[in-house]
């Protein structure tokens, strides 16, 4: 499940990607396929790269998630305790 920070990052990327995608679709409809495909590919690439690329600013967040995961582990349950 995505956190609030991930949602804000995605929204920021979509602010740049959506106008490029819409312009690309308009160019495709107007018959300029080369530029239209390039703009749509650019928009898709922006979203994919933002989702999969780890930037230096993301490292503290990743470390915090790892520390929280090790400190606050789920309690283990015995199969005998479930009655």
C-alpha positions as CSV (number, residue, x, y, z in Angstrom):
1,X,0.0,0.0,0.0
2,X,1.4,3.3,-1.0
3,X,2.1,5.9,1.6
4,X,1.2,9.6,1.5
5,X,4.8,10.5,0.3
6,X,4.5,8.1,-2.6
7,X,1.1,9.5,-3.6
8,X,2.5,13.1,-3.5
9,X,5.5,12.0,-5.7
10,X,3.2,10.4,-8.2
11,X,0.9,13.5,-8.3
12,X,4.0,15.6,-9.0
13,X,5.1,13.4,-11.8
14,X,1.6,13.3,-13.3
15,X,1.6,17.1,-13.3
16,X,4.4,16.9,-15.9
17,X,3.4,13.7,-17.7
18,X,-0.3,14.3,-18.3
19,X,0.1,17.5,-20.5
20,X,2.7,15.7,-22.6
21,X,0.5,12.7,-23.0
22,X,-2.5,14.8,-24.0
23,X,-0.4,16.8,-26.5
24,X,0.9,13.5,-27.9
25,X,-2.7,12.1,-28.3
26,X,-3.7,15.4,-30.0
27,X,-0.8,15.1,-32.4
28,X,-1.7,11.5,-33.1
29,X,-5.2,12.5,-34.0
30,X,-3.9,15.3,-36.2
31,X,-1.7,12.8,-38.2
32,X,1.7,13.7,-36.8
33,X,2.5,10.2,-35.6
34,X,6.2,10.6,-34.9
35,X,5.8,13.5,-32.5
36,X,2.7,12.0,-31.0
37,X,4.3,8.7,-30.2
38,X,7.4,10.4,-28.9
39,X,5.3,12.5,-26.4
40,X,3.2,9.6,-25.2
41,X,6.3,7.5,-24.7
42,X,7.9,10.4,-22.8
43,X,4.9,10.6,-20.5
44,X,4.8,6.9,-19.9
45,X,8.6,6.9,-19.3
46,X,8.3,9.7,-16.8
47,X,5.8,7.7,-14.7
48,X,7.7,4.4,-15.0
49,X,11.1,6.0,-14.1
50,X,9.6,7.8,-11.1
51,X,8.1,4.6,-9.8
52,X,11.2,2.4,-10.3
53,X,14.2,4.7,-9.9
54,X,15.7,5.3,-6.5
55,X,17.0,8.8,-6.1
56,X,19.5,9.9,-3.4
57,X,16.6,11.8,-1.7
58,X,14.7,8.5,-1.3
59,X,17.4,6.8,0.7
60,X,16.5,8.2,4.1
61,X,12.9,7.1,3.5
62,X,14.0,3.6,2.6
63,X,16.2,3.4,5.6
64,X,13.4,4.5,7.9
65,X,11.1,1.9,6.5
66,X,13.7,-0.8,7.1
67,X,14.3,0.3,10.7
68,X,10.6,0.5,11.5
69,X,10.2,-3.0,10.0
70,X,12.9,-4.5,12.2
71,X,11.8,-2.7,15.4
72,X,8.1,-3.2,15.2
73,X,7.7,-6.9,14.1
74,X,4.5,-8.7,14.2
75,X,4.1,-11.1,17.1
76,X,4.4,-14.7,16.2
77,X,1.4,-16.9,17.0
78,X,1.6,-20.5,17.9
79,X,-0.8,-22.9,16.1
80,X,-1.8,-24.2,19.5
81,X,-2.9,-20.8,20.7
82,X,-5.6,-20.5,18.0
83,X,-8.7,-22.1,19.4
